[in-house]
Amino acid sequence: MTSAASNWNAAKGRMNSNWAAGMSQFLGASVSSVRVANYQAGINSAQYRGGDPDKWERNFRAAMTGG
């Protein structure tokens, strides 16, 4: 979990820079600077919250065994 949190925090810069480019390509037009600023503020203020590995394992096993 510790490495997941540090990797996620390290990826914030890529998330910020890639979002506007991806949205522009998707929309076929540039994204407004206000939207880019709002998205970046959200990413920069977000905190990593890891999942529950025990719950993940239970759900994965249930999905793989059909029940």
C-alpha angles and dihedrals in degrees: 000000000000094000091045091056094047092046091050092049090048089053094056091093091053091046090053096047097041098046097068092044092049094046092048090053092046095047097038090231137070120276118243116260090237092059092046091050092048092049092048092048090052094049093045093051096043119108123211114249113189122216128245106269092199092053090046091053093049092049093045092051091047092051093048094049096044099249 
